[in-house]
Amino acid sequence: MITKIKNVKRTPSGPLEHLFLENDLVLGWNLEQSADLELDGKGGLIVPAFLEPHAHLREPGQTEKEDLESGLSAATAGGYGTVVCMPNTIPVLDDPGILSSLIRKAETLGLARLRPSAALSRGQKGESLADLALLKEAGATMFTDDGRTNEDAHLLRRALEYAHSLGRVVSVHAEDASLRKDGVMNEGVVSEELGLPGNPWAAESGRVARDLELCELTGARLHIQHLSTRQALERVREAKKRGVNVTCEVCCHHLTLTDESLRGFNAVYKVAPPLRTQRDCDALLGGLLDGTVDCLATDHAPHTLAEKERDLLEAPFGIGNIEVAFPLLYTRLVLEKGLSLERLIHLMTEGVSRVLGWPPSTLEPGMPADVTVLDLETGREVKPLEFRSKAKFSPWAGETLKGWPILTLVRGKVAHQI
């Protein structure tokens, strides 16, 4: 089947062009070729579909919060063609059979591709390694105990060595649980004024320092998730200068929200690691600009509204944000803070590919037909009740953003269209 996507631009100021797809591959540009299906890109910017390295889809075991269909549908609405889901489900994704069954189910949905991560330790308890080789064979794209911190340094060292031999990256939630304790927000002026238990920057920075030492010791590949503090970012920057084989990601909420948001005691702003200060936001943006940060992630973590309406001390951590990530970052960082559009797209495509060791994301002939068309001009209001995700609430509800995906194709088939 030949599909023609007409009236799209390769650059914002470029001419209108036409991209042709044949089944699940890119065929070429501006061909003299008839098409079985024509799609109108309406003058939008066409890019490789975004890659999400860090999302919680909640299946199995917590499908009242999200499931594969709702989560992957939300991803396509956000312009994503591939999603790496986290293993902190019920049961934990430490069983090859469960992992492969999720992949098979996702393939029947016709939505974003699913590339699951698998638990690094059995049950994510941090006591013994999971069967990493069998999990890789079942389709695991990385190993992580995300949702829990790795307290046993010896176990993490062995995991790094083993994963490296398998050609897989280890991804860590770098936070000292004993220092974090019961903190529900960033420790600082705001937490003191509100009388809430705080989570200090040193909990992240100190654990990043330890994990970088293990990375340097083993020579293995380490990926640090959801970096949130300027101190931890500086440790990563210094380690990279020494040639340490480390990468890191930053999430959209840590770039656009601060601990000031918690003044209303609204648990929609309760995330782990917590929202930090404006100074941290500015430092993280600097990390995007200078290349210290390798990719962007959402850490999409949906919960029920009833859970997020609990007292701030009792509500779960997490924000559902995969549908608004690009418009939010385009509006806040590109239009308002000077980040280049090219760099933003790189961080959501090629940057993720490099972290995970995947082929580069391009729209050249022969590449996978996973594409997204972006409307960079039209402002649209964030309307959580219209989200495809089950988490129909948002810190950005009511805001007007630009850069919304208007068309997403995965494997050459329409998965989202406005």
C-alpha positions, -999 to +999 in steps of 0.1 A: +000+000+000+013+034-010+004+064+013+011+100+004+014+126+031+010+159+012+015+195+021+042+191+048+074+209+055+108+195+064+117+228+081+094+255+094+103+279+066+107+253+039+084+246+009+054+223+010+065+188+000+050+153-002+063+122+016+055+088+003+053+056+024+051+020+012+035-002+038+057+002+069+087+020+053+095+054+039+095+053+001+107+088-007+100+125-012+080+142-040+077+111-062+057+108-094+038+080-079+001+073-074-011+066-039-037+043-024-042+068+005-037+105+006-033+124+039-032+162+042-004+175+065-020+210+063+013+228+061+027+212+093+062+202+101+069+165+095+094+147+117+102+112+127+077+101+154+090+108+189+105+081+211+095+079+248+123+063+270+103+064+302+066+059+307+044+040+331+015+022+313+004+003+345-004-030+328-006-055+343-022-050+376-032-013+378-054-009+347-077+014+366-049+040+362-039+032+326-036+002+303-017-006+271-045+007+248-052+040+267-015+046+273-003+039+237-032+058+223-022+088+245+013+084+232+003+086+196-018+117+204+015+132+218+033+124+186+051+093+199+057+062+177+076+041+203+072+039+241+096+022+266+074+012+295+087+008+331+085-025+349+070-015+383+037-032+375+018-059+394+034-083+390+067-067+383+081-072+347+107-097+357+092-127+339+100-132+302+065-147+295+047-116+308+071-093+289+066-111+256+028-112+261+027-074+265+046-070+233+022-093+214-008-075+228+006-041+219+012-052+183-025-059+179-036-024+189-022-005+159-009+023+181+026+032+192+053+005+193+059-010+228+096-016+238+093-027+274+121-023+300+125-052+324+132-053+361+169-053+371+163-073+402+137-100+410+105-083+421+124-050+421+134-059+456+171-052+451+182-085+465+191-107+435+194-101+398+165-109+375+171-133+346+185-106+324+195-128+294+161-144+292+144-110+296+165-096+267+155-126+246+119-118+254+122-082+242+135-061+271+151-030+257+168-019+290+170-030+327+158-008+355+142-009+390+126+024+383+100+032+410+126+019+435+161+030+442+191+007+440+204+006+475+228-023+471+259-010+453+274-045+448+242-057+431+241-027+408+278-033+399+270-069+389+239-057+370+260-032+350+286-058+341+260-084+331+238-059+311+269-046+293+277-081+282+242-084+268+244-051+250+218-034+271+218-002+292+210-001+329+187+028+338+186+040+374+163+061+396+193+078+413+181+087+447+193+079+483+162+065+499+176+069+534+182+106+528+150+111+510+130+095+538+093+106+537+099+138+517+070+148+495+085+178+479+118+196+474+135+205+507+139+243+507+123+275+515+088+265+502+087+232+521+098+249+553+071+276+549+044+249+542+056+226+570+060+196+547+087+170+548+113+177+522+135+157+498+170+174+496+190+179+465+218+158+480+196+127+479+198+128+441+233+143+437+249+119+462+234+088+446+243+100+411+279+103+424+279+067+436+264+054+404+289+073+383+317+056+402+302+022+395+298+032+358+334+042+356+346+011+375+327-013+352+329+006+319+293-003+314+265+019+300+245+037+327+215+059+320+203+083+348+165+089+348+146+121+354+175+142+365+161+172+385+189+191+403+217+213+391+242+195+414+235+161+399+236+176+364+271+190+371+283+156+383+271+141+350+288+169+331+321+163+348+319+125+344+313+129+306+344+150+303+363+121+319+349+097+293+325+079+316+299+059+296+269+077+311+237+093+296+209+111+313+173+123+307+153+153+319+115+154+321+092+181+309+077+189+343+112+195+358+118+220+330+086+239+333+074+237+370+090+245+403+083+237+440+064+270+441+035+250+425+030+231+458+019+262+477-017+252+470-012+218+485-024+202+452-011+167+448-012+169+410+022+186+414+036+157+436+062+138+416+094+118+423+120+132+421+102+164+433+098+197+415+128+217+423+136+255+422+137+279+393+175+278+396+174+240+389+150+245+360+174+270+345+204+247+350+186+218+333+178+240+303+215+248+302+221+210+301+199+207+271+217+235+254+253+223+260+246+186+253+250+173+288+214+161+287+211+133+261+173+130+258+139+141+270+114+119+287+079+123+301+080+099+331+042+096+323+028+083+355-010+082+355-031+078+386-068+080+393-083+113+401-094+100+435-058+091+443-045+125+434-072+143+454-059+128+486-040+147+511-005+158+498+011+134+523-009+104+512-013+110+474+009+090+450+038+105+431+033+111+394+020+132+365+003+121+333+018+142+306+026+122+274+000+140+254+012+175+261+050+170+262+059+184+228+035+214+228+046+222+263+083+221+256+079+239+222+059+267+238+079+271+270+114+264+258+116+271+220+092+301+218+100+315+252+135+304+263+156+302+231+160+264+227+162+256+190+134+236+175+161+213+159+176+206+193+142+198+209+133+174+181+168+158+184+162+152+222+129+135+215+141+113+186+178+108+178+188+115+214+167+086+227+179+063+199+215+069+209+208+062+246+192+029+238+214+018+209+187+019+183+191+029+146+188+067+141+154+083+135+152+098+100+127+101+072+151+088+046+139+060+021+139+026+037+134+038+073+104+028+094+073+047+085+068+062+120+061+099+114+045+129+131+031+161+117+032+191+140+011+223+138+035+249+151+012+279+145-022+271+161-027+276+198-048+250+215-060+248+251-050+219+273-082+200+280-075+170+302-111+157+299-103+151+262-071+132+270-069+096+257-050+087+289-072+077+318-055+104+338-078+132+329-061+160+349-031+181+343-009+208+359-012+227+326-050+225+323-064+256+306-031+268+292-028+276+255+001+258+238+014+256+203+031+227+185+003+201+188+007+168+168-020+167+142-011+134+125+009+104+138+015+073+117+031+041+131+042+014+107+027+035+080-008+035+095-027+064+110-027+061+148-037+097+155-053+125+134-068+159+141 
